[in-house]
Amino acid sequence: MQHKQEIAPFRLDDRVAIVTGAGRGIGRSIAQVFARAGAEIGIVTRSEDSGRETQQSIADQGGRASLVCADLSTRAACDSAVDAVLRKH
């Protein structure tokens, strides 16, 4: 027996969502859902190619997303990525 869980609709208008790992998999799915909910998306990923694919998929849905390529293995890199996203939005 399969169960389908429904998520209550939510809106993220006038918000910026920074999504790490948004180049593929769960991160990409989260970025797309948040974009459909009205957020502007800051895609943070290590791969420019996969990040561009996510960015294009969001644009195709009518959303807005920026791309920051970064390795977030240090606190300084995380701070820098957040600053870069916020400058773009």
Secondary structure, DSSP 8 states (H G I E B T S, - for coil): ------------TT-EEEEETTTSHHHHHHHHHHHHTT-EEEEEES-HHHHHHHHHHHHHTT--EEEEE---SSHHHHHHHHHHHHHH-
